[in-house]
Amino acid sequence: MSQYTGTWSEAESSTYRDLSAYAVPRREEQIGLIVDRVADADASGDILEICCGEGLLMAALAARLPDATLLGFDGSDSMLEATRSRVPGDRLVTRKIDLADRSWRAVERPLRAVVSSLAIHHLDGPGKRDLYSDILEMLAPGGVFVLADIIRPLNPAGYGIAAKLWDSETRQRSLALDGDERGFALFQAADWNHFHHGEPDPALNPDPIDKPSTLTEQLDWLRAIGFIEVDLHWMTAGQMILSAVKPH
Ligand SMILES: C[S@@+](CC[C@H](N)C(=O)[O-])C[C@H]1O[C@@H](n2cnc3c(N)ncnc32)[C@H](O)[C@@H]1O
């Protein structure tokens, strides 16, 4: 999660694939929670993952919902290729998109669910709000939106706590997976812990690649747009999972 000005590149896709086993806190727990929430949706239709990355969540959705058509959208060719290799067969449809562009946000059939993990923070606040409106339009009545993402702390203490917790989660995963701290060292070398950077200074970095919004503003936007059952389910290390339902 670099602070560099600009957009996500293939170099960042490659770095992320090297790091993600360590850098995503309690990843298996997060994926299980998201899949459960989608499986419980009171709607039928396809499932869209926005910025599907290397396809781990998509593979878990495919295993749990064997009849569903899965739409995996992302801006990175190598990530889309990784997703296709993880979810073989003809029920996965991939598409290269620019997250900020609204032209891809129309689907042939209403969706049972829209999910996204660790990507929507690349949009600024108005961009997120527009995306959430477009997701509401794409969902079938009763369909669910499940969002996992980093959030913006409200003050320097919040940044410090999130940074410390994320380092701790990553160190623990590194030790648990490999018995050593090499995975944590990769995470540090890539300067991936967004929260160590503190609140961005617009004078120094007018268009940072990471633009997380606070939890409360995102909950408020979702309710104001017309979602119901807007709820926070999980949170640690400045990262959260929420879901919201389109009313019948
Ligand atoms: C941190 S990775 C998360 C991947 C996956 N969802 C996960 O949870 O492991 C961010 C993903 O968002 C995609 N991405 C970032 N900015 C994007 C943009 N502007 N348009 C489309 N995709 C973008 C990247 O290609 C990458 O797959």
The ligand as an ORCA input file, in Angstrom:
! r2SCAN-3c Opt
* xyz 0 1
  C      -4.695     -4.995     -2.412
  S      -5.245     -5.802     -3.861
  C      -6.634     -6.710     -3.235
  C      -6.926     -7.917     -4.082
  C      -8.006     -8.857     -3.532
  N      -9.315     -8.258     -3.590
  C      -7.675     -9.288     -2.139
  O      -8.406     -8.979     -1.189
  O      -6.653     -9.977     -1.962
  C      -6.026     -4.479     -4.788
  C      -6.618     -4.949     -6.104
  O      -7.302     -3.850     -6.692
  C      -6.941     -3.735     -8.057
  N      -6.986     -2.314     -8.388
  C      -6.352     -1.311     -7.744
  N      -6.654     -0.122     -8.286
  C      -7.497     -0.378     -9.307
  C      -8.170      0.440    -10.260
  N      -8.028      1.772    -10.245
  N      -8.961     -0.160    -11.172
  C      -9.112     -1.504    -11.185
  N      -8.501     -2.338    -10.301
  C      -7.704     -1.781     -9.379
  C      -5.546     -4.329     -8.154
  O      -5.255     -4.805     -9.451
  C      -5.604     -5.436     -7.125
  O      -6.036     -6.649     -7.686
*
